[in-house]
Amino acid sequence: MLATHGLGGLVPTAELLAAELLTNAHRHTRGPYALRLRAAGPGRLRIGVWDSDPTVPPGFGPGSEPARAAPDAECGRGLELVRACAEEWGAHVLREPGASKGGKLLWAECGGAGG
């Protein structure tokens, strides 16, 4: 799909970002989750993963630092990878009045100046 829109060069980074964000939602939330892709400007892609848990993980909230995995740990580096490979990243807590779904959206962008 990315190649069709002239963004084929973003495939490796986009796959990594999507895989890490989806894995985080799968491992750390109990409800449903979904992948969202959208253009974020010329040559840029925003990868978002919504899940039903409103808790923003360390490293994605304003001014927060990611949790550090032990050097010999076999997991726990996913969001560090996202931060290292994305041009920008962030989170939105979704609390709409009367909405049946809340949760959060973690997002990361690739493309543009850094590739």
Contact map, one row per residue, 1 for C-alpha under 8 A:
1111100000000000000000000000000000000000000000000000000000000000000000000000000000000000000000000000000000000000000
1111111101100000000000000000000000000000000000000000000000000000000000000000000000000000000000000000000000000000000
1111111110000000000000000000000000000000000000000000000000000000000000000000000000000000000000000000000000000000000
1111111100000000000000000000000000000000000000000000000000000000000000000000000000000000000000000000000000000000000
1111111100000000000000000000000000000000000000000000000000000000000000000000000000000000000000000000000000000000000
0111111100000000000000000000000000000000001000000000000000000000000000000000000000000000000000000000000000000000000
0111111111100000000000000000000000000000001100000000000000000000000000000000000000000000000000000000000000000000000
0111111111100000000000000000000000000000000000000000000000000000000000000000000000000000000000000000000000000000000
0010001111110000000000000000000000000000000000000000000000000000000000000000000000000000000000000000000000000000001
0100001111111100000000000000000000000000000000000000000000000000000000000000000000000000000000000000000000000110001
0100001111111110000000000000000000000000000000000000000000000000000000000000000000000000000000000000000000000000000
0000000011111111000000000000000000000000000000000000000000000000000000000000000000000000000000000000000000000000000
0000000001111111100000000000000000000000000000000000000000000000000000000000000000001100000000000000000000000100000
0000000001111111110000000000000000000000000010100000000000000000000000000000000000000000000000000000000000000100000
0000000000111111111000000000000000000000000000000000000000000000000000000000000000000000000000000000000000000000000
0000000000011111111100000000000000000000000000000000000000000000000000000000000001000000000000000000000000000000000
0000000000001111111110000000000000000000000000100000000000000000000000000000000011001100000000000000000000010000000
0000000000000111111111000000000000100000000000111000000000000000000000000000000000000000000000000000000000000000000
0000000000000011111111100000000000000000000000000000000000000000000000000000000000000000000000000000000000000000000
0000000000000001111111110000000000000000000000000000000000000000000000000000011011000000000000000000000000000000000
0000000000000000111111111000000000000000000000011000000000000000000000000000011001000000000000000000000001100000000
0000000000000000011111111100000011100000000000001000000000000000000000000000000000000000000000000000000000000000000
0000000000000000001111111110000000000000000000000000000000000000000000000000000000000000000000000000000000000000000
0000000000000000000111111111100000000000000000000000000000000000000000000000011000000000000000000000000000000000000
0000000000000000000011111111100010000000000000001110000000000000000000000000000000000000000000000000000000000000000
0000000000000000000001111111110010000000000000000000000000000000000000000000000000000000000000000000000000000000000
0000000000000000000000111111100000000000000000000000000000000000000000000000000000000000000000000000000000000000000
0000000000000000000000011111110000000000000000000000000000000000000000000000000000000000000000000000000000000000000
0000000000000000000000011111111000000000000000000011100000000000000000000000000000000000000000000000000000000000000
0000000000000000000000000101111100000000000000000001100000000000000000000000000000000000000000000000000000000000000
0000000000000000000000000000111110000000000000000011100000000000000000000000000000000000000000000000000000000000000
0000000000000000000000000000011111000000000000000011000000000000000000000000000000000000000000000000000000000000000
0000000000000000000001001100001111100000000000001111000000000000000000000000000000000000000000000000000000000000000
0000000000000000000001000000000111110000000000001110000000000000000000000000000000000000000000000000000000000000000
0000000000000000010001000000000011111000000000111100000000000000000000000000000000000000000000000000000000000000000
0000000000000000000000000000000001111100000000111100000000000000000000000000000000000000000000000000000000000000000
0000000000000000000000000000000000111110000011110000000000000000000000000000000000000000000000000000000000000000000
0000000000000000000000000000000000011111000011100000000000000000000000000000000000000000000000000000000000000000000
0000000000000000000000000000000000001111111111000000000000000000000000000000000000000000000000000000000000000000000
0000000000000000000000000000000000000111111111000000000000000000000000000000000000000000000000000000000000001000000
0000000000000000000000000000000000000011111110000000000000000000000000000000000000000000000000000000000000000000000
0000000000000000000000000000000000000011111100000000000000000000000000000000000000000000000000000000000000000001000
0000011000000000000000000000000000000011111110000000000000000000000000000000000000000000000000000000000000000011000
0000001000000000000000000000000000000011111111000000000000000000000000000000000000000000000000000000000000001111000
0000000000000100000000000000000000001111101111100000000000000000000000000000000000000000000000000000000000001110000
0000000000000000000000000000000000001111000111110000000000000000000000000000000000000000000000000000000000111100000
0000000000000100110000000000000000111100000011111000000000000000000000000000000000000000000000000000000000111000000
0000000000000000010010000000000000111000000001111100000000000000000000000000000000000000000000000000000011110000000
0000000000000000010011001000000011110000000000111110000000000000000000000000000000000000000000000000000011100000000
0000000000000000000000001000000011110000000000011111000000000000000000000000000000000000000000000000001111000000000
0000000000000000000000001000101111000000000000001111110000000000000000000000000000000000000000000000001110000000000
0000000000000000000000000000111110000000000000000111110000000000000000000000000000000000000000000000111100000000000
0000000000000000000000000000111000000000000000000011111000000000000000000000000000000000000000000000011100000000000
0000000000000000000000000000000000000000000000000011111100000000000000000000000000000000000011000000011100000000000
0000000000000000000000000000000000000000000000000000111110000000000000000000000000000000000010000000001100000000000
0000000000000000000000000000000000000000000000000000011111011000000000000000000000000000001010000000000101000000000
0000000000000000000000000000000000000000000000000000001111111000010000000000000000000000000000000000000000000000000
0000000000000000000000000000000000000000000000000000000111111001111000000000000000000000000000000000000000000000000
0000000000000000000000000000000000000000000000000000000011111111111000000000001100000000000000000000000000000000000
0000000000000000000000000000000000000000000000000000000111111101110000000000000000000000111000000000000001000000000
0000000000000000000000000000000000000000000000000000000111111111000000000000000000000000011000000000000000000000000
0000000000000000000000000000000000000000000000000000000000111111000000000000000000000000000000000000000000000000000
0000000000000000000000000000000000000000000000000000000000101111100000000000000000000000000000000000000000000000000
0000000000000000000000000000000000000000000000000000000001111111110000000000000000000000000000000000000000000000000
0000000000000000000000000000000000000000000000000000000001110011111000000000000000000000000000000000000000000000000
0000000000000000000000000000000000000000000000000000000011110001111100000000001100000000000000000000000000000000000
0000000000000000000000000000000000000000000000000000000001100000111110000001000000000000000000000000000000000000000
0000000000000000000000000000000000000000000000000000000000000000011111000001100000000000000000000000000000000000000
0000000000000000000000000000000000000000000000000000000000000000001111101011100000000000000000000000000000000000000
0000000000000000000000000000000000000000000000000000000000000000000111111000000000000000000000000000000000000000000
0000000000000000000000000000000000000000000000000000000000000000000011111000000000000000000000000000000000000000000
0000000000000000000000000000000000000000000000000000000000000000000001111100000000000000000000000000000000000000000
0000000000000000000000000000000000000000000000000000000000000000000011111111000000000000000000000000000000000000000
0000000000000000000000000000000000000000000000000000000000000000000000011111000000000000000000000000000000000000000
0000000000000000000000000000000000000000000000000000000000000000000010001111110000000000000000000000000000000000000
0000000000000000000000000000000000000000000000000000000000000000001110001111111000000000000000000000000000000000000
0000000000000000000000000000000000000000000000000000000000000000000110000011111110000000000000000000000000000000000
0000000000000000000110010000000000000000000000000000000000000000000000000011111111000000000000000000000000000000000
0000000000000000000110010000000000000000000000000000000000100000010000000001111111100000000000000000000000000000000
0000000000000000000000000000000000000000000000000000000000100000010000000000111111110000000000000000000000000000000
0000000000000000100100000000000000000000000000000000000000000000000000000000111111111000000000000000000000000000000
0000000000000001100110000000000000000000000000000000000000000000000000000000011111111100100000000000000000010000000
0000000000000000000000000000000000000000000000000000000000000000000000000000001111111111100000000000000000010000000
0000000000000000000000000000000000000000000000000000000000000000000000000000000111111100000000000000000000000000000
0000000000001000100000000000000000000000000000000000000000000000000000000000000011111110000000000000000000000100000
0000000000001000100000000000000000000000000000000000000000000000000000000000000001111111100000000000000000011100000
0000000000000000000000000000000000000000000000000000000000000000000000000000000000101111100000000000000000011110010
0000000000000000000000000000000000000000000000000000000000000000000000000000000000100111110000000000000000011100000
0000000000000000000000000000000000000000000000000000000000010000000000000000000001100111111000000000000001111000000
0000000000000000000000000000000000000000000000000000000000011000000000000000000000000001111100000000000001110000000
0000000000000000000000000000000000000000000000000000000100011000000000000000000000000000111110000000000111100000000
0000000000000000000000000000000000000000000000000000000000000000000000000000000000000000011111000000000111000000000
0000000000000000000000000000000000000000000000000000011100000000000000000000000000000000001111100000011110000000000
0000000000000000000000000000000000000000000000000000010000000000000000000000000000000000000111110000011110000000000
0000000000000000000000000000000000000000000000000000000000000000000000000000000000000000000011111010011000000000000
0000000000000000000000000000000000000000000000000000000000000000000000000000000000000000000001111110010000000000000
0000000000000000000000000000000000000000000000000000000000000000000000000000000000000000000000111110000000000000000
0000000000000000000000000000000000000000000000000000000000000000000000000000000000000000000000011111000000000000000
0000000000000000000000000000000000000000000000000000000000000000000000000000000000000000000000111111110000000000000
0000000000000000000000000000000000000000000000000000000000000000000000000000000000000000000000000111110000000000000
0000000000000000000000000000000000000000000000000001000000000000000000000000000000000000000000000011111000000000000
0000000000000000000000000000000000000000000000000001110000000000000000000000000000000000000011110011111100000000000
0000000000000000000000000000000000000000000000000111111000000000000000000000000000000000000011100000111110000000000
0000000000000000000000000000000000000000000000000111111100000000000000000000000000000000001111000000011111000000000
0000000000000000000000000000000000000000000000011110000000000000000000000000000000000000001111000000001111100000000
0000000000000000000010000000000000000000000000011100000100010000000000000000000000000000111100000000000111110000000
0000000000000000000010000000000000000000000001111000000000000000000000000000000000000000111000000000000011111000000
0000000000000000100000000000000000000000000001110000000000000000000000000000000001100111110000000000000001111100000
0000000000000000000000000000000000000001000111100000000000000000000000000000000000000111100000000000000000111110000
0000000001001100000000000000000000000000000111000000000000000000000000000000000000001111000000000000000000011111011
0000000001000000000000000000000000000000001110000000000000000000000000000000000000000010000000000000000000001111111
0000000000000000000000000000000000000000011100000000000000000000000000000000000000000000000000000000000000000111111
0000000000000000000000000000000000000000000000000000000000000000000000000000000000000000000000000000000000000011111
0000000000000000000000000000000000000000000000000000000000000000000000000000000000000010000000000000000000000111111
0000000011000000000000000000000000000000000000000000000000000000000000000000000000000000000000000000000000000111111
